[in-house]
Amino acid sequence: MAVEMKLPPVLEIIRGNIVKHGNPLALKGSEISSWAKALNLPARGEMLFYTGGEYQLLPFIDSLVKTMTYVDQGSKGFSLMMGARNLLNKAGISAEKMYASVLAKDKDRYNAVSYKAAVILQKLGYDLCYGGEQELYSGALLYELGYWQDLQEYAPRVANVIKQSGAKTIVCLSPHAAEVFKFIYPKILGDFKYEVKTFVELVWEQRHKLPAASFNKPVVIHDSCRLARELNIEQELRDILSSVGAEIREPECKGKWTTCCGGPSKLLFPEVSHTIAGRRVAELEQTEAEVILTACPYCLSALEGAQEKGSQTGIEDLIEFLYRGVK
């Protein structure tokens, strides 16, 4: 007798929102791009600053996962919640956004990461343009979760927005977006011929312009799987930190042999993800560094979510760390 396999509802919610609304939580473009108002970045230029909304969306995604995790999906309460979602959707309101927003934390902090990244690049001499409210999520989750057909249909929409910018180079904050643009989009779209760079690469190229770090305590790098293994970016992080005079301590597992943060399994197996992340935090804290640094929004969120209460070790994105010296 055949067994019907059902994916967790959270995956279908995220998939549907990407396809219909252009981001995993159906947020408005004005909400995702609000961080950029003070910078007045032009809509057209040769270098497109691309956030994909990933840092901005992350607290909401985490809250959605928690909501789905702690509600018994076979319970009457879950049925009522999903029923409410259907009613609200008919009224043009995203229920999952409503549920997630109630629990979301650190929204201001994650929004500020995009702002800080743009300021750093401008200080280093890069002229940036930005898609603003028109920017769409890259669709990386569609690829990573196996929704290949959806990605094939979704990618042309993203490519059209990028084309309107007139850019030749796409600068990605998230390594997940960089991977899908660099390796997957060209396979789907024959004319997707852009230079794809990460924030880390651009900073590395102009690292001699960075001011000395205002932080004089040791740091440890958590290498993102996507950066180190897929994009081959690992030494660049260390070069950047060395150029600002930071004291670097290394964990036992680093570079291409980095230990996973647990983020990739969060949607399907949140408890397993938490355990994996907790073990990685312990590995990093064993170096006795004062701050754990990473360069991926999902790594940042996963590690912070698994850190023991009362820990004296800070966890920051590289963007936040560098911003102290250039603001």
C-alpha positions in Angstrom: 0.0 0.0 0.0 1.4 3.3 -1.1 2.1 5.9 1.6 1.2 9.4 0.9 4.1 11.8 1.7 3.1 15.3 2.9 5.5 18.1 3.2 5.2 20.3 6.3 2.7 23.1 5.8 5.3 25.7 6.5 7.1 24.8 3.3 4.0 25.2 1.2 3.3 28.6 2.8 6.8 29.8 2.0 6.7 28.4 -1.5 3.4 29.9 -2.3 4.4 33.3 -1.0 7.6 33.4 -3.0 5.7 32.5 -6.2 2.8 34.8 -5.6 4.3 37.8 -3.6 8.0 37.7 -4.4 9.2 36.9 -0.9 8.7 34.1 1.6 6.4 36.1 3.9 4.4 38.2 1.5 5.8 41.4 2.9 5.3 44.5 0.8 8.3 45.9 -1.1 8.0 49.1 0.9 8.5 47.2 4.1 11.5 45.3 2.8 13.2 48.4 1.3 12.5 50.8 4.2 16.1 50.5 5.4 17.3 52.4 2.3 15.3 55.6 2.6 18.1 57.6 4.1 20.6 56.6 1.5 18.7 57.7 -1.6 20.3 55.0 -3.8 19.5 55.4 -7.5 17.4 52.8 -9.2 19.9 52.4 -12.1 23.6 51.9 -12.3 26.3 49.5 -13.1 26.5 47.8 -9.7 23.3 46.6 -8.2 23.2 46.2 -4.4 21.0 43.2 -3.9 19.6 42.2 -0.5 16.8 39.9 -1.6 15.1 40.8 1.6 17.0 38.0 3.4 18.3 39.8 6.4 15.0 41.8 6.7 12.8 38.7 6.5 14.8 36.4 8.7 13.2 37.3 12.1 9.8 36.7 10.6 10.7 33.4 9.1 12.1 32.2 12.4 8.9 33.2 14.1 6.8 31.4 11.5 8.8 28.2 12.0 8.4 28.5 15.8 4.6 29.0 15.4 4.3 25.9 13.1 6.6 23.9 15.4 4.7 24.5 18.7 1.2 24.1 17.3 0.2 20.5 16.9 -0.6 20.2 13.1 -3.2 17.6 13.8 -5.0 19.6 16.4 -8.2 21.6 16.2 -6.2 24.8 16.9 -4.0 24.2 13.9 -7.0 23.6 11.7 -8.6 26.8 13.0 -5.3 28.7 12.4 -5.0 27.4 8.8 -8.7 28.1 8.3 -8.2 31.7 9.4 -5.3 31.9 7.0 -7.5 30.9 4.1 -10.1 33.5 5.0 -7.5 36.2 5.4 -5.9 35.3 2.1 -9.3 35.7 0.4 -9.4 39.2 2.0 -5.9 39.9 0.6 -4.2 39.7 4.0 -1.3 37.3 4.6 -2.1 35.3 7.8 1.3 33.9 8.1 2.7 37.4 8.1 0.3 38.3 10.9 1.2 35.3 13.0 4.9 35.7 12.5 4.9 39.5 13.1 3.4 38.9 16.6 6.5 36.9 17.6 9.2 38.5 15.4 12.2 39.9 17.3 15.2 41.9 16.3 13.5 43.4 13.3 15.4 46.7 13.6 18.7 45.0 13.9 18.3 42.8 10.8 17.0 45.8 8.8 20.0 47.8 9.8 22.4 45.1 8.5 21.5 46.0 4.9 21.9 49.7 5.6 25.3 49.2 7.2 26.5 47.0 4.3 25.6 49.7 1.8 27.4 52.4 3.8 30.5 50.3 4.1 30.6 49.7 0.3 30.0 53.4 -0.4 32.9 54.3 2.0 35.1 51.9 0.1 34.3 53.8 -3.1 31.6 51.7 -4.8 28.8 53.3 -6.6 25.6 51.4 -5.9 22.1 51.3 -7.3 19.2 49.5 -5.6 15.9 48.1 -6.8 14.0 49.4 -3.8 10.3 48.4 -3.6 10.7 46.4 -6.9 13.4 44.1 -5.5 12.3 40.4 -5.4 13.7 37.6 -3.4 16.1 35.4 -5.3 14.1 32.2 -5.0 17.1 30.4 -3.4 14.7 28.5 -1.1 12.8 27.2 -4.0 16.0 25.7 -5.3 17.2 24.4 -1.9 13.8 22.8 -1.0 13.5 21.1 -4.4 10.8 23.3 -6.0 12.6 23.3 -9.3 9.6 23.9 -11.6 8.5 26.8 -9.5 12.0 28.3 -9.7 12.1 28.0 -13.5 8.9 30.0 -13.7 9.9 32.5 -11.0 13.4 33.3 -12.1 12.4 35.3 -15.2 10.5 37.7 -13.0 13.6 38.3 -10.8 15.8 38.6 -13.9 13.5 41.2 -15.4 13.7 43.4 -12.3 17.5 43.1 -12.3 17.6 44.0 -16.1 15.7 47.2 -15.4 18.5 48.4 -13.2 21.0 48.4 -16.1 23.6 46.8 -13.9 26.5 44.7 -15.0 27.4 43.4 -11.5 25.1 42.1 -8.8 26.4 42.5 -5.2 24.7 39.9 -2.9 24.6 40.2 0.8 23.5 36.6 1.3 25.7 33.7 0.0 22.5 31.9 -0.8 21.4 34.5 -3.3 25.0 34.6 -4.7 25.0 30.9 -5.2 21.7 30.7 -7.0 22.5 33.7 -9.2 26.0 32.5 -10.1 25.3 28.8 -10.7 21.6 28.2 -11.1 20.1 31.2 -13.0 22.5 30.8 -16.0 21.2 27.3 -16.4 17.6 28.5 -16.4 18.0 31.7 -18.3 20.5 31.7 -21.2 20.9 35.5 -21.1 21.6 35.9 -17.4 25.1 37.1 -17.9 26.0 39.2 -14.9 29.1 39.3 -12.7 28.0 38.1 -9.3 29.9 39.2 -6.3 29.4 38.9 -2.6 29.7 41.7 -0.1 32.8 39.9 1.3 34.5 39.9 -2.0 34.0 43.6 -2.6 35.3 44.5 0.8 38.3 42.2 0.4 39.2 43.9 -2.9 39.3 47.3 -1.1 40.4 46.1 2.4 43.4 48.4 2.4 40.9 51.3 2.8 39.3 49.9 5.9 40.0 51.8 9.2 41.5 49.9 12.1 39.0 47.9 14.2 37.7 49.7 17.3 37.3 46.2 18.8 40.5 44.9 20.4 39.4 41.6 21.7 39.8 38.2 19.9 37.2 37.1 17.4 36.4 33.7 15.8 35.0 33.1 12.3 32.2 30.8 11.6 32.5 29.9 7.9 29.2 29.7 6.1 28.7 26.4 4.2 27.6 28.3 1.1 30.5 30.8 1.2 33.2 28.3 1.9 32.1 25.2 0.0 30.0 26.6 -2.9 31.6 30.0 -3.5 35.1 29.1 -2.3 35.3 32.2 -0.1 37.1 31.6 3.2 40.5 33.2 3.2 39.0 36.5 2.2 37.2 36.8 5.6 40.5 36.3 7.4 42.3 38.8 5.2 39.7 41.4 5.9 39.9 40.9 9.7 43.7 40.9 9.6 43.7 44.2 7.6 41.7 45.9 10.4 44.0 44.5 13.1 41.6 42.0 14.6 42.9 39.1 16.6 41.6 35.9 15.0 41.2 32.6 16.7 40.3 29.5 14.7 37.9 26.7 15.6 38.9 23.1 15.0 36.4 22.9 12.0 36.9 25.8 9.6 36.9 26.8 6.0 35.5 24.0 3.7 35.5 21.7 6.7 33.3 24.1 8.7 30.6 22.6 10.9 27.0 23.3 9.8 25.1 26.0 11.7 21.9 23.9 11.5 20.1 26.5 9.5 19.4 24.4 6.4 17.3 21.9 8.4 15.3 24.5 10.4 12.2 24.4 8.2 11.9 20.6 8.2 13.5 19.6 11.5 13.7 22.6 13.9 14.7 20.6 16.9 17.5 18.9 15.1 18.6 22.3 13.7 18.7 23.7 17.2 20.9 20.8 18.4 23.3 21.1 15.5 23.6 24.9 16.0 24.2 24.5 19.7 27.1 22.1 19.1 28.6 24.6 16.6 28.3 27.5 19.1 30.1 25.3 21.7 32.9 24.6 19.2 33.3 28.3 18.5 33.1 29.3 22.2 35.9 26.8 23.0 38.3 29.2 21.3 37.6 31.7 24.1 37.0 34.5 21.5 34.9 37.4 22.6 32.8 37.5 19.4 31.7 34.9 16.9 31.5 36.4 13.4 29.8 35.1 10.3 28.7 36.4 6.9 25.4 34.7 6.3 22.0 35.8 7.6 20.9 32.2 8.2 24.0 31.3 10.1 23.7 34.4 12.2 20.1 33.6 13.2 20.7 29.9 13.8 23.8 30.4 16.0 22.1 33.2 18.0 19.0 31.1 18.5 21.0 28.1 19.9 23.3 30.0 22.2 23.0 29.2 25.9 21.4 32.0 28.0 24.0 33.9 30.0 26.8 33.3 27.5 29.3 36.1 27.4 30.3 35.5 23.8 28.8 37.9 21.3 27.5 36.8 17.9 27.6 39.3 15.0 27.6 39.5 11.3 30.8 40.7 9.7 28.9 43.7 8.4 28.0 44.8 11.9 31.6 44.3 13.0 33.1 46.4 10.2 30.5 49.1 10.5 31.9 50.2 13.9 35.0 51.5 12.2 33.5 53.2 9.1 30.3 54.9 10.4 
